[in-house]
Amino acid sequence: IDCTPNFATSDKIECKFHLRNNGQQDYSVLKWRTPLDGLRSNCLTVTSNGKKLQYDGIYLKRSAPGPNQYLLVKAGQTVSSTFDVSDAYDMTKTGLYSIAVDTYLEYASLKYKIKGGSPDVKRETELAIVAVYNYVQSASQDLENNPPRTKTWFGSSPTNKPKWVFDKMERVLSKDRFAYIIGGRECDEDTYAYTTFGARRMFLCNLYSIADPLIGYDTKLGIIIHELSHAVARRDDIVYGQYNCKQLAIKDPKAARNNADNYEYFVESGTISSL
């Protein structure tokens, strides 16, 4: 953390926070409770003439973090933020001040490789991979906290199966290395992507490449969720499309909980409701 060394009591006290990834793999870092989120939490220790100052900023009750609350910090990369310490601490008295970061990081290390594709598709795929992990992390809470959405895609009969599927996705993504291959022999004009049961790679076709990255239906985010449900949880392709998936949840909830598109649309409906 770097701060203005000298200032008048009426000045803004500007500090810059730097977070560097000195490791050899990428990390998805939660901004909350760090200066990367501004001074929206008590994440500093500030003293005046040796006396600790009280944090006078806001206190938040938050839901589960969405993907936009995470930053992908690549190996060797540094991310930074700028904030005004006086926004949350009384620094109007003359004296010697000390400012230090006093918090912890929540992060996930994701092991993956993207092969092929244009720079834009690769960049959007990176964003989607991080978003996928963040959504499956919060899926258990989403299933419990949003009964109408859960009923829409998985039916009304109580079951832990969707939670089991999302939990398994999270465990596998945090442990195993995945390959995301742009293009493949089985790609055609009607295919978004494909994989096989137990695989740790998926092939992403042209419909995937031209899809929106994160917001809406049939996005890069959702397509990866769909393929993960095959690869790590052995979900089937019983029906395709939003209407058919909703009807399946009404008429045969057990089948809906075994259908890959239902998992995709459950997650994607969250990207729309969070706007």
C-alpha positions, 0 to 999 in steps of 0.5 A, spaced: 500 500 500 502 506 498 499 513 501 501 520 500 506 521 505 504 529 507 498 532 507 493 537 510 488 535 514 483 538 509 486 534 503 484 527 500 488 522 503 489 518 497 492 511 497 494 505 492 493 498 494 497 493 490 496 486 489 501 481 486 500 474 484 507 471 485 505 464 484 505 460 477 498 459 476 492 464 476 487 466 481 480 468 482 480 473 488 474 476 491 474 483 492 470 484 498 473 486 504 479 488 501 481 495 498 479 492 491 472 494 493 474 501 495 473 502 503 466 499 503 469 494 509 473 495 515 479 492 511 485 497 514 488 499 520 489 506 521 493 509 527 494 517 529 500 518 533 500 510 535 492 510 537 488 506 533 482 510 529 475 507 529 472 505 522 467 510 520 465 507 513 459 503 511 457 496 514 453 491 508 449 485 508 451 482 502 448 476 498 453 470 495 458 474 491 456 474 483 462 473 478 463 481 477 465 481 485 471 477 483 478 479 479 482 474 475 489 475 477 494 471 472 501 469 474 505 474 475 500 480 474 499 486 479 492 489 480 491 495 483 486 500 486 486 507 489 481 510 495 481 516 499 482 513 507 479 519 509 472 517 506 472 512 512 477 514 518 477 521 521 484 524 519 482 531 521 487 532 526 494 533 526 499 528 527 503 522 525 498 517 521 500 509 519 496 506 514 496 498 513 492 493 510 488 488 515 484 483 512 484 476 508 483 474 501 478 469 499 480 466 492 480 460 488 486 457 483 483 455 477 487 450 473 485 450 465 488 451 458 485 454 452 487 452 445 485 455 439 480 461 438 481 469 436 484 473 442 477 476 443 474 469 444 480 467 449 479 473 453 471 472 453 472 464 455 477 466 461 471 471 463 466 465 463 471 460 466 471 464 472 464 466 472 462 459 472 466 457 478 463 463 482 456 461 480 457 454 482 460 456 488 454 460 490 449 455 487 447 451 493 445 458 496 441 460 490 437 453 490 435 455 497 434 462 497 430 463 490 425 457 490 421 460 484 427 459 480 429 453 483 422 450 481 422 453 474 428 449 472 428 443 477 421 442 479 417 442 486 419 436 489 424 436 494 431 433 492 438 435 493 440 432 486 442 439 483 446 441 489 450 435 489 451 436 481 453 444 483 458 441 489 461 436 484 462 441 479 466 446 484 470 440 487 472 438 480 474 445 478 478 447 484 482 440 483 483 438 476 486 441 470 481 443 464 482 444 457 477 448 453 479 447 445 476 452 440 473 448 435 473 440 434 471 435 429 464 434 431 463 441 430 457 443 425 453 449 424 448 447 429 452 445 435 455 449 441 460 444 444 461 437 446 465 433 451 464 426 454 462 423 461 469 423 465 472 428 460 477 434 463 476 437 456 471 440 452 470 442 445 467 449 443 464 450 436 463 456 432 456 457 436 459 458 442 465 463 439 459 468 437 455 467 443 455 473 448 460 471 454 456 472 461 449 475 461 443 472 458 441 465 455 445 460 451 452 464 453 459 462 453 458 461 461 452 457 460 455 453 455 460 451 459 456 449 465 452 445 460 458 441 458 461 441 465 454 437 467 456 432 462 463 431 464 463 431 471 456 429 473 454 425 467 447 429 466 444 427 460 441 431 454 433 429 454 431 436 451 433 442 449 431 450 450 428 454 455 420 452 454 422 444 453 426 445 460 421 448 463 415 443 461 420 438 463 421 441 470 413 441 471 411 434 468 418 430 470 422 433 475 426 427 476 428 428 468 429 435 469 434 434 474 438 429 469 438 434 464 444 438 462 440 444 459 436 445 466 443 446 469 445 451 464 438 455 464 438 455 472 445 459 472 443 463 466 437 466 469 441 468 475 445 472 470 438 476 468 435 477 475 442 480 478 441 486 473 
